[in-house]
Amino acid sequence: MNITTAIDGTSARISPSGEIDFDTLPPLRASVDALPPQVTDLQWDLAGTAFMDVTGLNFLFAPAPHDSAPGRRTTVTGLNRQPLWLLLLAAEVRPVAFDLSRLIPDIPPADFRPAAP
């Protein structure tokens, strides 16, 4: 797995290239751990990720126990077919635990109700 990290002020973009699974979790965690504490926005660019298993799903939703920036906003972009399918399936099965509005800002929260006309 190749991982590229770009930092611009308080924003960081991490772009892994390869599959996200149990074996590739340590370098992904190391990338997050290496971010300076002033990074408050983290974007995962998954354009180079064709496959992600449940390990990756949990990694994206669970904050690191030793995260140096609690409250850091995490978003995802560049979702390929299989990782997107996994996220949508998880959100359908457990909408509260896997609230996609946290990762994909253009998706309304699961409890969102449009205003009555």
N, C-alpha and C positions, 0 to 999 in steps of 0.2 A: 504494500500500500504506500502510495505517495501522498503526502499531505502538505499543502501550501497554506501558509497563514499570512494575511495582510492586515496590518493595523493602521488605522487612520484616526488619531485622537482617541475618542472614547468608543470607537467602533472597530470590530474585528470581523474578518471573513475567513473562515476555515474551509478549504476545498480539498476533501479527500478524493483520491482516485483509486478505485478498486472496491471490492465488496466490504460491507460493514457486517461483521459477525463477531462472535466471541473472541476469535484469534486476533482480530484487528482492533479490539477495544483498547488495549493498553496504549498504543500510539495516539489514538483519538483523545483519550483522557489526558495524556501528556501534553497534547496540543492545547487543550483547555487550561490545564494547570500552568502552562507557561505564559498565559496571557497576563499582562499587568493588571493590577486591581482596578485601575481607572477605566478599564473597558467595561462599559455598561450595556453595550449592544453587541451581541454575537450572532452572526449570520453563517449558517451552514450552507455552502453551495454544493449540492449533491449531483450536479450535472455529470460528474465523472463516476457516479455510483450507480451501477445497473442492478445491484442486489443488496438488500438489507434484511437481516432476520430480526427476530424479536429482541435480540440483544441491542441492536441499533435503535429499535423502537423505544425500549426502556431508557436507553442512554439519552435520547433526545428529550424525553419527558421528565426524567428524574434529575434534579440538581445534584451535582457532586457534593458528597458530604463535607469535603474540605475546600469547597469553592471559595476563592479569595474575594469574590464579588457576589455576595448573596443579593438576590433581586435582579441579577443580570437578565436582560431581555434576550431571548433566544428565538430566532426565526430560521426558516428553511426556504431555500430557493432551488431551482433547477431539478425538481423531482422527476426522475425517470419513471417509467410505467410500473415496475414492480415495487419500488419503495413507496410510491404514491398509493398503489393498491393496498399495501400493508397498513399505511396510515389511515386510509379510508375505512378499511375493515375494522381496525382497532377502535376507531371513533364510533363506528356503528354498533359494535358489541359493547363497548364501555365508554359512552360519550363523556362522562364526568372525568374519568381517569385519563382519557386521551382526547382532550379538548383541542381540536385542531386550530381554533382561533388563537391559541397561544403560539403556535409555530408558524401558521400561515395567516398573517394579519387580515387578508381579504375575506376570510371565512368568518361569518358571525358565530358567536358562542352557541353551544348546544341549546341553552335555555332562551335564546333570543326569540322574541315574538314581535312581529311587525305591528306597528300602531294600527288600531282599527280605523277604517275609513270614516 
